[in-house]
């Protein structure tokens, strides 16, 4: 059975120019990877230049009531963007709202004790925040629609002290030992409401006081100029158990990926680190996906239902990414050997290519 040691987090993720590689149960005070010595080719470039290659991403995926979706912030230093995307799982109707964020010193925060990440445009108010003093993680959005797309309001809340709340931090080479990627993942029950305004084709709809599940993931990484990711997330109920999992394959994976990765399964708040996975989609992005490992802990098929394709081509960035809602079938194993069978289990896959 695959194992990966979980230890207490260090005070700092980078000390004396060296990353503290490992997987940690709990979180340090900051997700900060600045200060690595000569991260690019061994050349001692000024830290002001190497920091420009650090990209940050904050993502909150939720499954609550009849809705599954994702709220995401991407911070590329010179600009950023925020996006709200969700589906009605009964009708498979998709709603997407996106906004660009101008230059900021930092869009995605570093502190894990209390912080806010937000877009304050009147038509696209989107906010993810947390505060351990007040025992809460919250997601809020108020986004304006148009004649064919409803306006949407969502408010979801989680508690750090919930018995099914778990946190993990992974610090990994990206892909060499000179550079690193740090990911904070928090899996939690959530409670909240979502309402959609009326349009010419739809009446107003409200979902209030509903329980569900969420995963928050914050990543900070020294990016290559060309980067590819496949991020696979599932969250839902299986045989009364609260199941959340997240696995990633990318062009930034460490050489020893079984030792250094951020793949993880949460079962009723219990953490099971997962090994390297192999992801194939021989029938195309919109056909069946195969997700397996060599340790017999992950054996899944993913069937896409709806794809949200985005393309952006600007002076300093080119992105092409799919965010696909679908369902999983198959088996997961916990680190104690418990078998979890998934059937028609909801999830989201993000497949992206970036040139930065």
Secondary structure, DSSP 8 states (H G I E B T S, - for coil): -----EE---S-SEETTEE--EEEES--SB---TT-TTTTTT----HHHHHTTEEEEEEEEEEETTEEEEEEEEE-SS-EEEEEEEEETTT--EEEEEEEE---S-SS--BSSEEEEEEEETTEEEEEEEETTTTEEEEEEEE---SSS--EEEEEEE-TT-TT-EEEEEEEESSSTTSEEEEEEEEEEEEEEEEE---SS---EEEEEEEEEEEEEEEEEE--SEEEEEEEEEEEEETTEEEEEEEEEETT--SSTTTS---EEEETTEEEE----EEE-TT-TTS-EEEE-SSSSEEEEEEEEEEEEEEEE-SS-EEEEEEEEEEEEEEEE-TT--EEEEEEEEEEEEEEEEE-
